[in-house]
Amino acid sequence: MRDTFRFRLSPEPDAEAPESYSFMAKPGRYTVQAVEGDTLTMSAWNAWSGGVTQNPTTGENSRGWLNTYRICSPALTTPDKTVLVGSGRWDNVTDATKNANPYAFDVQSYNVVTFYILDEQNHDNVGGLTLEVTRTDLPASKT
């Protein structure tokens, strides 16, 4: 069986979308993907008022558009039960969305799963993320 749903996250102050989203996950394999939102501002976020700064030596952005978010759940196998998902800082929303990588994890028994965007100074944040979550049944164990 396959279930899919979408939700939006936004680290902007007074945004229509929340900074976090939680749900009770039933057992299964979950794949999460940042996807294009209904608007550009719900497809990526920027922690620097929309600014982009490139390092002239490395060519990498020290500031830019992000597709990063965190997942927290007792179901995760990381020591702190949290994982940071994302793939860098991009010149624009389109590149951030295009370069978002999926993340998969298994839930063995019913558990709360929380997705959130963490930025200690959200007064200058713009945009947000639309995440698509797909649950499939866990593979049958071989005995």
N, CA, C and O atoms as CSV, one atom per row, in Angstrom:
chain,resi,resn,atom,element,x,y,z
A,1,MET,N,N,0.842,-1.181,0.000
A,1,MET,CA,C,0.000,0.000,0.000
A,1,MET,C,C,0.882,1.238,0.000
A,1,MET,O,O,1.953,1.245,0.607
A,2,ARG,N,N,0.429,2.288,-0.685
A,2,ARG,CA,C,1.193,3.520,-0.809
A,2,ARG,C,C,0.304,4.704,-0.440
A,2,ARG,O,O,-0.805,4.843,-0.957
A,3,ASP,N,N,0.803,5.561,0.464
A,3,ASP,CA,C,0.096,6.773,0.876
A,3,ASP,C,C,1.012,7.956,0.607
A,3,ASP,O,O,2.210,7.881,0.881
A,4,THR,N,N,0.468,9.049,0.075
A,4,THR,CA,C,1.261,10.252,-0.184
A,4,THR,C,C,0.493,11.472,0.305
A,4,THR,O,O,-0.718,11.579,0.113
A,5,PHE,N,N,1.221,12.394,0.943
A,5,PHE,CA,C,0.613,13.660,1.326
A,5,PHE,C,C,1.676,14.756,1.264
A,5,PHE,O,O,2.874,14.472,1.265
A,6,ARG,N,N,1.228,16.002,1.211
A,6,ARG,CA,C,2.106,17.173,1.170
A,6,ARG,C,C,1.734,18.131,2.291
A,6,ARG,O,O,0.594,18.164,2.756
A,7,PHE,N,N,2.726,18.909,2.712
A,7,PHE,CA,C,2.492,19.982,3.666
A,7,PHE,C,C,3.553,21.049,3.443
A,7,PHE,O,O,4.566,20.815,2.784
A,8,ARG,N,N,3.301,22.223,4.005
A,8,ARG,CA,C,4.210,23.349,3.844
A,8,ARG,C,C,4.801,23.747,5.176
A,8,ARG,O,O,4.145,23.666,6.215
A,9,LEU,N,N,6.069,24.185,5.133
A,9,LEU,CA,C,6.762,24.730,6.298
A,9,LEU,C,C,7.291,26.103,5.939
A,9,LEU,O,O,7.706,26.335,4.803
A,10,SER,N,N,7.280,27.009,6.893
A,10,SER,CA,C,7.851,28.324,6.648
A,10,SER,C,C,8.508,28.867,7.909
A,10,SER,O,O,7.889,28.885,8.973
A,11,PRO,N,N,9.766,29.312,7.797
A,11,PRO,CA,C,10.430,29.921,8.937
A,11,PRO,C,C,10.231,31.439,9.009
A,11,PRO,O,O,10.839,32.108,9.844
A,12,GLU,N,N,9.377,31.978,8.132
A,12,GLU,CA,C,9.124,33.417,8.141
A,12,GLU,C,C,8.292,33.803,9.355
A,12,GLU,O,O,7.401,33.057,9.763
A,13,PRO,N,N,8.578,34.968,9.935
A,13,PRO,CA,C,7.699,35.435,11.012
A,13,PRO,C,C,6.297,35.720,10.449
A,13,PRO,O,O,6.168,36.278,9.360
A,14,ASP,N,N,5.279,35.346,11.173
A,14,ASP,CA,C,3.881,35.599,10.791
A,14,ASP,C,C,3.485,34.968,9.462
A,14,ASP,O,O,2.584,35.474,8.791
A,15,ALA,N,N,4.133,33.882,9.067
A,15,ALA,CA,C,3.803,33.213,7.809
A,15,ALA,C,C,2.500,32.434,7.944
A,15,ALA,O,O,2.077,32.102,9.051
A,16,GLU,N,N,1.868,32.145,6.809
A,16,GLU,CA,C,0.642,31.348,6.811
A,16,GLU,C,C,0.936,29.889,7.141
A,16,GLU,O,O,0.099,29.209,7.734
A,17,ALA,N,N,2.112,29.403,6.766
A,17,ALA,CA,C,2.487,28.012,7.040
A,17,ALA,C,C,3.295,27.953,8.334
A,17,ALA,O,O,4.016,28.899,8.651
A,18,PRO,N,N,3.186,26.861,9.082
A,18,PRO,CA,C,3.924,26.744,10.349
A,18,PRO,C,C,5.402,26.415,10.133
A,18,PRO,O,O,5.807,26.006,9.045
A,19,GLU,N,N,6.201,26.599,11.191
A,19,GLU,CA,C,7.614,26.219,11.159
A,19,GLU,C,C,7.784,24.719,11.300
A,19,GLU,O,O,8.823,24.179,10.920
A,20,SER,N,N,6.781,24.033,11.838
A,20,SER,CA,C,6.886,22.592,12.046
A,20,SER,C,C,5.573,21.901,11.703
A,20,SER,O,O,4.509,22.519,11.665
A,21,TYR,N,N,5.686,20.602,11.455
A,21,TYR,CA,C,4.519,19.776,11.155
A,21,TYR,C,C,4.773,18.407,11.772
A,21,TYR,O,O,5.822,17.807,11.535
A,22,SER,N,N,3.832,17.909,12.556
A,22,SER,CA,C,3.961,16.597,13.185
A,22,SER,C,C,2.778,15.718,12.808
A,22,SER,O,O,1.672,16.202,12.568
A,23,PHE,N,N,3.035,14.422,12.763
A,23,PHE,CA,C,1.961,13.464,12.551
A,23,PHE,C,C,2.331,12.138,13.200
A,23,PHE,O,O,3.503,11.877,13.471
A,24,MET,N,N,1.329,11.304,13.449
A,24,MET,CA,C,1.544,9.970,13.992
A,24,MET,C,C,1.774,9.042,12.806
A,24,MET,O,O,0.877,8.816,11.995
A,25,ALA,N,N,2.980,8.512,12.720
A,25,ALA,CA,C,3.349,7.648,11.600
A,25,ALA,C,C,3.070,6.190,11.954
A,25,ALA,O,O,3.477,5.698,13.007
A,26,LYS,N,N,2.379,5.525,11.065
A,26,LYS,CA,C,2.195,4.094,11.250
A,26,LYS,C,C,3.390,3.375,10.626
A,26,LYS,O,O,4.120,3.981,9.841
A,27,PRO,N,N,3.604,2.123,10.947
A,27,PRO,CA,C,4.770,1.426,10.418
A,27,PRO,C,C,4.830,1.486,8.893
A,27,PRO,O,O,3.817,1.366,8.204
A,28,GLY,N,N,6.039,1.674,8.395
A,28,GLY,CA,C,6.241,1.731,6.957
A,28,GLY,C,C,7.565,2.381,6.616
A,28,GLY,O,O,8.297,2.828,7.499
A,29,ARG,N,N,7.865,2.431,5.342
A,29,ARG,CA,C,9.046,3.135,4.835
A,29,ARG,C,C,8.572,4.483,4.306
A,29,ARG,O,O,7.693,4.552,3.446
A,30,TYR,N,N,9.163,5.550,4.829
A,30,TYR,CA,C,8.782,6.912,4.467
A,30,TYR,C,C,9.874,7.540,3.612
A,30,TYR,O,O,11.055,7.481,3.954
A,31,THR,N,N,9.471,8.136,2.507
A,31,THR,CA,C,10.383,8.888,1.655
A,31,THR,C,C,9.883,10.326,1.626
A,31,THR,O,O,8.710,10.580,1.352
A,32,VAL,N,N,10.786,11.265,1.913
A,32,VAL,CA,C,10.434,12.679,1.965
A,32,VAL,C,C,11.209,13.405,0.869
A,32,VAL,O,O,12.401,13.164,0.677
A,33,GLN,N,N,10.521,14.295,0.152
A,33,GLN,CA,C,11.147,15.052,-0.927
A,33,GLN,C,C,10.646,16.488,-0.882
A,33,GLN,O,O,9.440,16.728,-0.832
A,34,ALA,N,N,11.579,17.448,-0.901
A,34,ALA,CA,C,11.189,18.851,-1.074
A,34,ALA,C,C,10.784,19.008,-2.535
A,34,ALA,O,O,11.534,18.633,-3.435
A,35,VAL,N,N,9.601,19.561,-2.767
A,35,VAL,CA,C,9.054,19.673,-4.120
A,35,VAL,C,C,8.652,21.117,-4.401
A,35,VAL,O,O,8.627,21.954,-3.499
A,36,GLU,N,N,8.343,21.392,-5.646
A,36,GLU,CA,C,7.894,22.721,-6.029
A,36,GLU,C,C,6.553,23.003,-5.364
A,36,GLU,O,O,5.620,22.204,-5.450
A,37,GLY,N,N,6.473,24.139,-4.709
A,37,GLY,CA,C,5.244,24.519,-4.031
A,37,GLY,C,C,4.284,25.251,-4.948
A,37,GLY,O,O,4.568,25.449,-6.130
A,38,ASP,N,N,3.149,25.653,-4.399
A,38,ASP,CA,C,2.157,26.404,-5.172
A,38,ASP,C,C,2.710,27.739,-5.641
A,38,ASP,O,O,2.280,28.266,-6.667
A,39,THR,N,N,3.664,28.289,-4.893
A,39,THR,CA,C,4.314,29.545,-5.273
A,39,THR,C,C,5.819,29.364,-5.127
A,39,THR,O,O,6.272,28.428,-4.468
A,40,LEU,N,N,6.584,30.240,-5.730
A,40,LEU,CA,C,8.041,30.177,-5.585
A,40,LEU,C,C,8.451,30.261,-4.133
A,40,LEU,O,O,9.384,29.580,-3.709
A,41,THR,N,N,7.758,31.097,-3.359
A,41,THR,CA,C,8.144,31.273,-1.960
A,41,THR,C,C,7.817,30.068,-1.092
A,41,THR,O,O,8.187,30.049,0.082
A,42,MET,N,N,7.137,29.066,-1.630
A,42,MET,CA,C,6.904,27.829,-0.877
A,42,MET,C,C,7.702,26.671,-1.482
A,42,MET,O,O,7.378,25.507,-1.249
A,43,SER,N,N,8.745,26.989,-2.259
A,43,SER,CA,C,9.577,25.968,-2.885
A,43,SER,C,C,10.987,25.932,-2.316
A,43,SER,O,O,11.681,24.927,-2.473
A,44,ALA,N,N,11.425,26.986,-1.667
A,44,ALA,CA,C,12.740,27.067,-1.012
A,44,ALA,C,C,12.680,28.227,-0.029
A,44,ALA,O,O,11.759,29.042,-0.072
A,45,TRP,N,N,13.667,28.297,0.856
A,45,TRP,CA,C,13.688,29.387,1.826
A,45,TRP,C,C,15.081,29.983,1.900
A,45,TRP,O,O,16.065,29.357,1.506
A,46,ASN,N,N,15.148,31.203,2.411
A,46,ASN,CA,C,16.401,31.931,2.499
A,46,ASN,C,C,16.484,32.574,3.880
A,46,ASN,O,O,15.550,33.251,4.311
A,47,ALA,N,N,17.594,32.365,4.568
A,47,ALA,CA,C,17.770,32.874,5.933
A,47,ALA,C,C,18.405,34.264,5.965
A,47,ALA,O,O,18.708,34.774,7.044
A,48,TRP,N,N,18.611,34.882,4.803
A,48,TRP,CA,C,19.324,36.157,4.730
A,48,TRP,C,C,18.547,37.186,3.912
A,48,TRP,O,O,19.114,37.845,3.041
A,49,SER,N,N,17.265,37.323,4.187
A,49,SER,CA,C,16.397,38.307,3.517
A,49,SER,C,C,16.389,38.155,2.001
A,49,SER,O,O,16.150,39.123,1.278
A,50,GLY,N,N,16.648,36.945,1.520
A,50,GLY,CA,C,16.674,36.694,0.075
A,50,GLY,C,C,18.041,36.893,-0.554
A,50,GLY,O,O,18.195,36.735,-1.765
A,51,GLY,N,N,19.050,37.244,0.266
A,51,GLY,CA,C,20.381,37.518,-0.266
A,51,GLY,C,C,21.153,36.261,-0.631
A,51,GLY,O,O,20.959,35.193,-0.051
A,52,VAL,N,N,22.042,36.422,-1.616
A,52,VAL,CA,C,22.933,35.354,-2.047
A,52,VAL,C,C,24.346,35.925,-2.054
A,52,VAL,O,O,24.593,36.970,-2.656
A,53,THR,N,N,25.275,35.242,-1.387
A,53,THR,CA,C,26.673,35.664,-1.353
A,53,THR,C,C,27.534,34.482,-1.766
A,53,THR,O,O,27.446,33.400,-1.185
A,54,GLN,N,N,28.365,34.701,-2.773
A,54,GLN,CA,C,29.231,33.628,-3.257
A,54,GLN,C,C,30.667,33.883,-2.835
A,54,GLN,O,O,31.151,35.013,-2.917
A,55,ASN,N,N,31.347,32.846,-2.386
A,55,ASN,CA,C,32.766,32.923,-2.041
A,55,ASN,C,C,33.555,32.984,-3.345
A,55,ASN,O,O,33.474,32.054,-4.148
A,56,PRO,N,N,34.327,34.069,-3.582
A,56,PRO,CA,C,35.035,34.206,-4.857
A,56,PRO,C,C,36.119,33.146,-5.062
A,56,PRO,O,O,36.489,32.857,-6.200
A,57,THR,N,N,36.624,32.573,-3.989
A,57,THR,CA,C,37.675,31.563,-4.113
A,57,THR,C,C,37.099,30.189,-4.445
A,57,THR,O,O,37.568,29.525,-5.369
A,58,THR,N,N,36.085,29.764,-3.696
A,58,THR,CA,C,35.541,28.421,-3.890
A,58,THR,C,C,34.364,28.379,-4.861
A,58,THR,O,O,34.056,27.320,-5.408
A,59,GLY,N,N,33.703,29.515,-5.081
A,59,GLY,CA,C,32.521,29.551,-5.931
A,59,GLY,C,C,31.272,29.040,-5.237
A,59,GLY,O,O,30.192,29.041,-5.829
A,60,GLU,N,N,31.403,28.599,-3.982
A,60,GLU,CA,C,30.246,28.117,-3.232
A,60,GLU,C,C,29.549,29.281,-2.541
A,60,GLU,O,O,30.176,30.285,-2.203
A,61,ASN,N,N,28.270,29.136,-2.343
A,61,ASN,CA,C,27.501,30.182,-1.676
A,61,ASN,C,C,27.624,30.061,-0.164
A,61,ASN,O,O,27.442,28.984,0.403
A,62,SER,N,N,27.937,31.181,0.478
A,62,SER,CA,C,27.892,31.221,1.937
A,62,SER,C,C,26.498,31.644,2.403
A,62,SER,O,O,26.118,31.402,3.549
A,63,ARG,N,N,25.748,32.272,1.510
A,63,ARG,CA,C,24.343,32.614,1.722
A,63,ARG,C,C,23.608,32.271,0.447
A,63,ARG,O,O,24.159,32.390,-0.647
A,64,GLY,N,N,22.365,31.844,0.585
A,64,GLY,CA,C,21.592,31.503,-0.604
A,64,GLY,C,C,20.276,30.846,-0.254
A,64,GLY,O,O,19.849,30.852,0.901
A,65,TRP,N,N,19.643,30.283,-1.258
A,65,TRP,CA,C,18.345,29.626,-1.109
A,65,TRP,C,C,18.551,28.196,-0.654
A,65,TRP,O,O,19.437,27.498,-1.147
A,66,LEU,N,N,17.725,27.763,0.291
A,66,LEU,CA,C,17.904,26.483,0.959
A,66,LEU,C,C,16.733,25.535,0.701
A,66,LEU,O,O,15.595,25.957,0.496
A,67,ASN,N,N,17.051,24.245,0.720
A,67,ASN,CA,C,16.015,23.215,0.704
A,67,ASN,C,C,16.147,22.352,1.963
A,67,ASN,O,O,15.719,21.198,1.980
A,68,THR,N,N,16.738,22.917,3.007
A,68,THR,CA,C,17.026,22.162,4.224
A,68,THR,C,C,15.876,22.194,5.227
A,68,THR,O,O,15.138,23.172,5.344
A,69,TYR,N,N,15.762,21.087,5.936
A,69,TYR,CA,C,14.774,20.935,7.006
A,69,TYR,C,C,15.272,19.825,7.923
A,69,TYR,O,O,16.230,19.126,7.593
A,70,ARG,N,N,14.634,19.666,9.055
A,70,ARG,CA,C,15.005,18.624,10.009
A,70,ARG,C,C,13.819,17.684,10.222
A,70,ARG,O,O,12.655,18.066,10.104
A,71,ILE,N,N,14.169,16.442,10.539
A,71,ILE,CA,C,13.170,15.439,10.916
A,71,ILE,C,C,13.556,14.948,12.306
A,71,ILE,O,O,14.723,14.657,12.566
A,72,CYS,N,N,12.584,14.859,13.188
A,72,CYS,CA,C,12.821,14.381,14.548
A,72,CYS,C,C,11.779,13.309,14.869
A,72,CYS,O,O,10.580,13.515,14.677
A,73,SER,N,N,12.259,12.151,15.364
A,73,SER,CA,C,11.335,11.086,15.730
A,73,SER,C,C,12.069,10.000,16.507
A,73,SER,O,O,13.234,9.725,16.222
A,74,PRO,N,N,11.413,9.380,17.477
A,74,PRO,CA,C,12.012,8.222,18.137
A,74,PRO,C,C,12.284,7.086,17.144
A,74,PRO,O,O,13.068,6.186,17.445
A,75,ALA,N,N,11.657,7.113,15.978
A,75,ALA,CA,C,11.852,6.066,14.969
A,75,ALA,C,C,13.210,6.168,14.276
A,75,ALA,O,O,13.678,5.189,13.694
A,76,LEU,N,N,13.848,7.338,14.330
A,76,LEU,CA,C,15.129,7.507,13.652
A,76,LEU,C,C,16.245,6.815,14.421
A,76,LEU,O,O,16.187,6.696,15.645
A,77,THR,N,N,17.253,6.365,13.703
A,77,THR,CA,C,18.349,5.626,14.337
A,77,THR,C,C,19.539,6.501,14.699
A,77,THR,O,O,20.535,5.989,15.213
A,78,THR,N,N,19.467,7.798,14.450
A,78,THR,CA,C,20.567,8.690,14.825
A,78,THR,C,C,20.602,8.833,16.347
A,78,THR,O,O,19.571,8.678,17.002
A,79,PRO,N,N,21.770,9.127,16.916
A,79,PRO,CA,C,21.871,9.214,18.384
A,79,PRO,C,C,20.888,10.193,19.024
A,79,PRO,O,O,20.336,9.905,20.085
A,80,ASP,N,N,20.664,11.348,18.390
A,80,ASP,CA,C,19.746,12.335,18.984
A,80,ASP,C,C,18.338,12.270,18.387
A,80,ASP,O,O,17.502,13.133,18.654
A,81,LYS,N,N,18.085,11.233,17.573
A,81,LYS,CA,C,16.768,11.007,16.957
A,81,LYS,C,C,16.345,12.146,16.038
A,81,LYS,O,O,15.153,12.367,15.823
A,82,THR,N,N,17.338,12.878,15.490
A,82,THR,CA,C,17.093,13.989,14.580
A,82,THR,C,C,18.026,13.860,13.387
A,82,THR,O,O,19.157,13.391,13.516
A,83,VAL,N,N,17.543,14.276,12.231
A,83,VAL,CA,C,18.383,14.285,11.033
A,83,VAL,C,C,18.161,15.596,10.296
A,83,VAL,O,O,17.036,16.088,10.206
A,84,LEU,N,N,19.251,16.160,9.767
A,84,LEU,CA,C,19.194,17.369,8.937
A,84,LEU,C,C,19.223,16.918,7.490
A,84,LEU,O,O,20.130,16.196,7.077
A,85,VAL,N,N,18.235,17.342,6.720
A,85,VAL,CA,C,18.139,16.976,5.311
A,85,VAL,C,C,18.294,18.249,4.485
A,85,VAL,O,O,17.672,19.265,4.797
A,86,GLY,N,N,19.102,18.207,3.453
A,86,GLY,CA,C,19.276,19.351,2.564
A,86,GLY,C,C,20.534,19.222,1.751
A,86,GLY,O,O,21.365,18.349,2.001
A,87,SER,N,N,20.672,20.102,0.769
A,87,SER,CA,C,21.788,19.939,-0.168
A,87,SER,C,C,22.513,21.233,-0.521
A,87,SER,O,O,22.918,21.407,-1.671
A,88,GLY,N,N,22.685,22.127,0.416
A,88,GLY,CA,C,23.502,23.303,0.130
A,88,GLY,C,C,22.724,24.592,0.031
A,88,GLY,O,O,21.547,24.676,0.380
A,89,ARG,N,N,23.439,25.605,-0.465
A,89,ARG,CA,C,22.883,26.956,-0.635
A,89,ARG,C,C,22.951,27.294,-2.105
A,89,ARG,O,O,23.995,27.152,-2.741
A,90,TRP,N,N,21.826,27.743,-2.646
A,90,TRP,CA,C,21.691,27.889,-4.088
A,90,TRP,C,C,21.444,29.342,-4.483
A,90,TRP,O,O,21.002,30.146,-3.662
A,91,ASP,N,N,21.728,29.676,-5.736
A,91,ASP,CA,C,21.574,31.033,-6.256
A,91,ASP,C,C,20.115,31.488,-6.322
A,91,ASP,O,O,19.822,32.679,-6.211
A,92,ASN,N,N,19.209,30.533,-6.504
A,92,ASN,CA,C,17.804,30.893,-6.672
A,92,ASN,C,C,16.908,29.745,-6.222
A,92,ASN,O,O,17.379,28.642,-5.948
A,93,VAL,N,N,15.623,30.021,-6.151
A,93,VAL,CA,C,14.632,29.044,-5.699
A,93,VAL,C,C,14.612,27.833,-6.630
A,93,VAL,O,O,14.542,26.694,-6.169
A,94,THR,N,N,14.672,28.080,-7.938
A,94,THR,CA,C,14.604,26.981,-8.912
A,94,THR,C,C,15.737,25.989,-8.705
A,94,THR,O,O,15.506,24.780,-8.716
A,95,ASP,N,N,16.965,26.484,-8.517
A,95,ASP,CA,C,18.103,25.584,-8.300
A,95,ASP,C,C,17.988,24.830,-6.977
A,95,ASP,O,O,18.323,23.648,-6.900
A,96,ALA,N,N,17.514,25.515,-5.941
A,96,ALA,CA,C,17.342,24.846,-4.641
A,96,ALA,C,C,16.328,23.721,-4.758
A,96,ALA,O,O,16.540,22.640,-4.208
A,97,THR,N,N,15.237,23.956,-5.459
A,97,THR,CA,C,14.201,22.937,-5.623
A,97,THR,C,C,14.706,21.782,-6.488
A,97,THR,O,O,14.497,20.613,-6.164
A,98,LYS,N,N,15.362,22.120,-7.575
A,98,LYS,CA,C,15.866,21.104,-8.510
A,98,LYS,C,C,16.910,20.194,-7.859
A,98,LYS,O,O,17.007,19.019,-8.212
A,99,ASN,N,N,17.684,20.719,-6.920
A,99,ASN,CA,C,18.764,19.963,-6.284
A,99,ASN,C,C,18.388,19.352,-4.940
A,99,ASN,O,O,19.257,18.855,-4.223
A,100,ALA,N,N,17.117,19.381,-4.596
A,100,ALA,CA,C,16.670,18.747,-3.344
A,100,ALA,C,C,16.726,17.227,-3.499
A,100,ALA,O,O,16.260,16.680,-4.499
A,101,ASN,N,N,17.289,16.564,-2.517
A,101,ASN,CA,C,17.414,15.112,-2.543
A,101,ASN,C,C,16.377,14.474,-1.630
A,101,ASN,O,O,16.037,15.034,-0.588
A,102,PRO,N,N,15.875,13.313,-2.014
A,102,PRO,CA,C,14.932,12.615,-1.134
A,102,PRO,C,C,15.648,12.031,0.076
A,102,PRO,O,O,16.855,11.791,0.049
A,103,TYR,N,N,14.887,11.812,1.125
A,103,TYR,CA,C,15.411,11.160,2.326
A,103,TYR,C,C,14.413,10.072,2.714
A,103,TYR,O,O,13.203,10.299,2.703
A,104,ALA,N,N,14.927,8.888,3.057
A,104,ALA,CA,C,14.049,7.774,3.422
A,104,ALA,C,C,14.396,7.254,4.811
A,104,ALA,O,O,15.560,7.238,5.213
A,105,PHE,N,N,13.370,6.834,5.531
A,105,PHE,CA,C,13.569,6.213,6.842
A,105,PHE,C,C,12.423,5.244,7.097
A,105,PHE,O,O,11.340,5.370,6.523
A,106,ASP,N,N,12.684,4.279,7.967
A,106,ASP,CA,C,11.677,3.271,8.314
A,106,ASP,C,C,11.101,3.549,9.694
A,106,ASP,O,O,11.805,3.981,10.606
A,107,VAL,N,N,9.827,3.295,9.824
A,107,VAL,CA,C,9.136,3.357,11.110
A,107,VAL,C,C,8.649,1.942,11.397
A,107,VAL,O,O,7.845,1.391,10.646
A,108,GLN,N,N,9.139,1.361,12.481
A,108,GLN,CA,C,8.801,-0.029,12.816
A,108,GLN,C,C,7.502,-0.147,13.626
A,108,GLN,O,O,6.798,-1.152,13.528
A,109,SER,N,N,7.192,0.871,14.415
A,109,SER,CA,C,5.954,0.881,15.203
A,109,SER,C,C,5.445,2.318,15.243
A,109,SER,O,O,6.194,3.246,14.941
A,110,TYR,N,N,4.199,2.508,15.608
A,110,TYR,CA,C,3.606,3.849,15.605
A,110,TYR,C,C,4.496,4.821,16.381
A,110,TYR,O,O,4.884,4.556,17.519
A,111,ASN,N,N,4.814,5.957,15.740
A,111,ASN,CA,C,5.666,6.982,16.347
A,111,ASN,C,C,5.303,8.348,15.802
A,111,ASN,O,O,4.832,8.476,14.672
A,112,VAL,N,N,5.524,9.356,16.609
A,112,VAL,CA,C,5.366,10.730,16.141
A,112,VAL,C,C,6.589,11.096,15.302
A,112,VAL,O,O,7.722,10.790,15.673
A,113,VAL,N,N,6.347,11.752,14.174
A,113,VAL,CA,C,7.407,12.270,13.325
A,113,VAL,C,C,7.154,13.764,13.170
A,113,VAL,O,O,6.040,14.180,12.851
A,114,THR,N,N,8.184,14.566,13.395
A,114,THR,CA,C,8.072,16.018,13.276
A,114,THR,C,C,9.068,16.513,12.240
A,114,THR,O,O,10.237,16.128,12.248
A,115,PHE,N,N,8.592,17.363,11.355
A,115,PHE,CA,C,9.431,18.035,10.364
A,115,PHE,C,C,9.478,19.498,10.762
A,115,PHE,O,O,8.458,20.072,11.146
A,116,TYR,N,N,10.649,20.105,10.674
A,116,TYR,CA,C,10.716,21.514,11.027
A,116,TYR,C,C,11.909,22.200,10.367
A,116,TYR,O,O,12.880,21.562,9.962
A,117,ILE,N,N,11.799,23.512,10.277
A,117,ILE,CA,C,12.884,24.372,9.818
A,117,ILE,C,C,13.398,25.097,11.045
A,117,ILE,O,O,12.630,25.722,11.776
A,118,LEU,N,N,14.702,25.013,11.268
A,118,LEU,CA,C,15.297,25.633,12.443
A,118,LEU,C,C,16.244,26.750,12.023
A,118,LEU,O,O,17.219,26.519,11.309
A,119,ASP,N,N,15.947,27.942,12.468
A,119,ASP,CA,C,16.836,29.082,12.288
A,119,ASP,C,C,16.626,29.966,13.507
A,119,ASP,O,O,15.515,30.436,13.756
A,120,GLU,N,N,17.684,30.190,14.260
A,120,GLU,CA,C,17.555,30.929,15.516
A,120,GLU,C,C,17.130,32.383,15.319
A,120,GLU,O,O,16.548,32.988,16.219
A,121,GLN,N,N,17.416,32.937,14.154
A,121,GLN,CA,C,17.038,34.327,13.883
A,121,GLN,C,C,16.107,34.349,12.678
A,121,GLN,O,O,16.552,34.538,11.546
A,122,ASN,N,N,14.814,34.155,12.922
A,122,ASN,CA,C,13.897,34.058,11.792
A,122,ASN,C,C,13.358,35.396,11.303
A,122,ASN,O,O,12.557,35.417,10.369
A,123,HIS,N,N,13.763,36.506,11.895
A,123,HIS,CA,C,13.241,37.812,11.495
A,123,HIS,C,C,13.594,38.171,10.051
A,123,HIS,O,O,12.897,38.980,9.439
A,124,ASP,N,N,14.658,37.590,9.494
A,124,ASP,CA,C,15.067,37.920,8.138
A,124,ASP,C,C,14.810,36.788,7.139
A,124,ASP,O,O,15.266,36.857,5.997
A,125,ASN,N,N,14.090,35.759,7.556
A,125,ASN,CA,C,13.809,34.619,6.678
A,125,ASN,C,C,12.715,34.953,5.675
A,125,ASN,O,O,11.779,35.694,5.973
A,126,VAL,N,N,12.855,34.390,4.478
A,126,VAL,CA,C,11.819,34.492,3.451
A,126,VAL,C,C,11.611,33.113,2.840
A,126,VAL,O,O,12.531,32.299,2.777
A,127,GLY,N,N,10.392,32.870,2.396
A,127,GLY,CA,C,10.096,31.615,1.710
A,127,GLY,C,C,9.686,30.496,2.640
A,127,GLY,O,O,9.317,30.724,3.792
A,128,GLY,N,N,9.756,29.290,2.124
A,128,GLY,CA,C,9.373,28.104,2.874
A,128,GLY,C,C,9.579,26.872,2.012
A,128,GLY,O,O,10.164,26.953,0.932
A,129,LEU,N,N,9.111,25.758,2.478
A,129,LEU,CA,C,9.255,24.494,1.761
A,129,LEU,C,C,7.925,23.773,1.663
A,129,LEU,O,O,7.086,23.852,2.560
A,130,THR,N,N,7.752,23.075,0.564
A,130,THR,CA,C,6.668,22.130,0.421
A,130,THR,C,C,7.316,20.754,0.416
A,130,THR,O,O,8.181,20.469,-0.412
A,131,LEU,N,N,6.901,19.918,1.330
A,131,LEU,CA,C,7.461,18.572,1.429
A,131,LEU,C,C,6.395,17.553,1.040
A,131,LEU,O,O,5.229,17.671,1.417
A,132,GLU,N,N,6.822,16.557,0.281
A,132,GLU,CA,C,5.952,15.456,-0.088
A,132,GLU,C,C,6.456,14.206,0.614
A,132,GLU,O,O,7.629,13.849,0.509
A,133,VAL,N,N,5.558,13.549,1.327
A,133,VAL,CA,C,5.892,12.348,2.090
A,133,VAL,C,C,5.128,11.173,1.493
A,133,VAL,O,O,3.914,11.237,1.299
A,134,THR,N,N,5.855,10.108,1.208
A,134,THR,CA,C,5.246,8.886,0.684
A,134,THR,C,C,5.559,7.741,1.632
A,134,THR,O,O,6.714,7.522,1.996
A,135,ARG,N,N,4.526,7.016,2.027
A,135,ARG,CA,C,4.693,5.838,2.878
A,135,ARG,C,C,4.353,4.598,2.069
A,135,ARG,O,O,3.320,4.528,1.402
A,136,THR,N,N,5.248,3.622,2.144
A,136,THR,CA,C,4.968,2.315,1.561
A,136,THR,C,C,5.133,1.288,2.671
A,136,THR,O,O,5.775,1.544,3.689
A,137,ASP,N,N,4.543,0.127,2.453
A,137,ASP,CA,C,4.682,-0.944,3.448
A,137,ASP,C,C,6.129,-1.368,3.544
A,137,ASP,O,O,6.862,-1.336,2.556
A,138,LEU,N,N,6.539,-1.765,4.733
A,138,LEU,CA,C,7.887,-2.294,4.912
A,138,LEU,C,C,8.013,-3.612,4.174
A,138,LEU,O,O,7.050,-4.374,4.089
A,139,PRO,N,N,9.196,-3.885,3.641
A,139,PRO,CA,C,9.379,-5.186,2.981
A,139,PRO,C,C,9.143,-6.315,3.986
A,139,PRO,O,O,9.475,-6.195,5.165
A,140,ALA,N,N,8.572,-7.392,3.503
A,140,ALA,CA,C,8.343,-8.546,4.368
A,140,ALA,C,C,9.678,-9.115,4.825
A,140,ALA,O,O,10.619,-9.232,4.039
A,141,SER,N,N,9.750,-9.466,6.097
A,141,SER,CA,C,10.996,-10.042,6.606
A,141,SER,C,C,11.149,-11.472,6.108
A,141,SER,O,O,10.175,-12.217,5.999
A,142,LYS,N,N,12.380,-11.836,5.811
A,142,LYS,CA,C,12.666,-13.185,5.314
A,142,LYS,C,C,12.993,-14.075,6.494
A,142,LYS,O,O,13.923,-13.800,7.253
A,143,THR,N,N,12.242,-15.121,6.642
A,143,THR,CA,C,12.489,-16.029,7.752
A,143,THR,C,C,12.868,-17.398,7.255
A,143,THR,O,O,13.114,-18.299,8.057
